[in-house]
Amino acid sequence: MAGAPDQLSLVFAALADPTRRAILSRLRQGSATAGELAEPFHISRPAVSQHLRVLEKAGLIERTASAQWRNCTLRTEPLDDVSAWIDHHRGLWNERFDLLDERLRELKEKAGND
């Protein structure tokens, strides 16, 4: 039976949604309240809050309370982990594609000689 999702899975799941990616893009400009983040979207405030919970669980944002305001701030550390994972696997995939290219060339040459 599968356990709780690992952090990398949470980050990929959070990034899979275009609204959450747009929220992260907005937060690159600086901290914002949930209300400010909700403005450009045609979805309910509770829906935005749900997106923020997903991003927070994935570690992609941090929410802090200041008086009656809750500010959201971008956290890039999980993106660094994703980037490292992709870079590692990109090397493996490139090696396999190179081997496949080489094998296809050999088959093509062999077919041309027959």
N, C-alpha and C positions, 0 to 999 in steps of 0.2 A: 504494500500500500504506500502511496506517495505521501510524503510529509509536507510541511509548509514549504511554499515556494522560496527558492534562494533569492538573494538580493538582485542578482543579475536578471533573473526571470521577472521580478517585480519592475525593474527599470525598463526592460523591453516591453512588457505589457503596458506600462504607463506611456511609453513613447509610441505605441501602436495607434493611439487615438489622435486625430488631427486637432481637436480642441485643446487637448493637453499640450501638444507640441506648440500650438499658438500661444498658450499661456506661458510656457517656458520662454518662448521668443520674446514676449512682452517683458518678462522679468529680467531679461538681459539688460534692459534699460535701467533697471533699479527696482527696489522694493515697491510693492503696491498692495492696496487693500483688496479684499475679496470683491467688494463692489466695483472698484476700478477695473479689476480683471474681468468682471462679468459684462462690462459695458459693451464691448464690440460683438458679443454673442447674442443670438436670438434664442436663448434658452433660459430656463428659470434660475433664480439664485440658488435653490437647493441643488439643481443639476451642476452648477458651477462649484458648489461646496463639495459635491461628490467627486468631481474631477480633482479638486484641491486635496481631498483626502487620499486619493490614489497617488498623486504626486508626492505627498508627504510620506506615505507609507513606503514608497520607492526611494525615499531619501533625496528626491530631486528639488524639493522646496523645504523651507523651514518657516513655520508660522509662529509669530510672537505677538503677544497682546500688549498694547499700549493704550491705556485709558479704555475707551469703548471700541477702539480700532484693533483689528487683527491684521498685521502686515505679513505679507508673504515675500520671501527672499529666495532667490535661486541658489541652489547648492550644486556645484559642478563635480564634486568628487565621484558620484556614481557614474557620470558621463565619462570620466577618466577611466574607470574600471571597464566600461563598455568598449571604449576605444582600444584599450589594451587587449581585451578579448578578441575584438575584430582583427586587430593587427596580427595577433598570434595565429588566428585561423586563416587569415588572408594568405599568410606564408604557406600554410599547408595546402590550401586550395590552389594556389599558384603552382606549387610543385606538382600536384596531381594533374592540373591542366597541361603543364609542360610535358609530363609523361604521356598524357593522352595525345597531344599534338605529335609527339615523336612516334608513337605507335601508329597513328593514322597516316603519317608520312611513309612509314615502312610498309604499311598495307597498300597504300596507293602505288608506291614504287614496285612492289611485288606484283600488283595487278597489271601495271603497265608493262612488265617484263614477260607476262604470260601470254 
